[in-house]
């Protein structure tokens, strides 16, 4: 990819995205397309400190579903997304960078009503 192609991608994609950062100095961020409920980037500098969970919880607020792509070989990310309720959907494909990817989706739990009419 050339620098010009990267600039085109960024100038087209950034206006469509929301992004949140965590930490001071910045220790992580999440970038997503709210119209598609698609997470395009989640990165934290320190895994295991709860920063990714905080960012993901923020992205889930007020939404009933989210989707993302992740490299097939990134098992640590798959484990994190699994803990967050994401499941793999569809088949493996080669991403734009030639690296195999999978799509994962999260669906918000559906409130259930108990027999006495109370929503749980």
Secondary structure as UniProt FT lines:
FT   HELIX           3..13
FT   HELIX           14..16
FT   STRAND          17..22
FT   TURN            23..26
FT   STRAND          28..33
FT   TURN            34..37
FT   STRAND          38..44
FT   TURN            47..48
FT   HELIX           51..60
FT   TURN            61..62
FT   STRAND          65..71
FT   TURN            72..73
FT   HELIX           75..83
FT   TURN            84..85
FT   STRAND          87..94
FT   TURN            96..97
FT   STRAND          100..107
FT   TURN            115..116
//
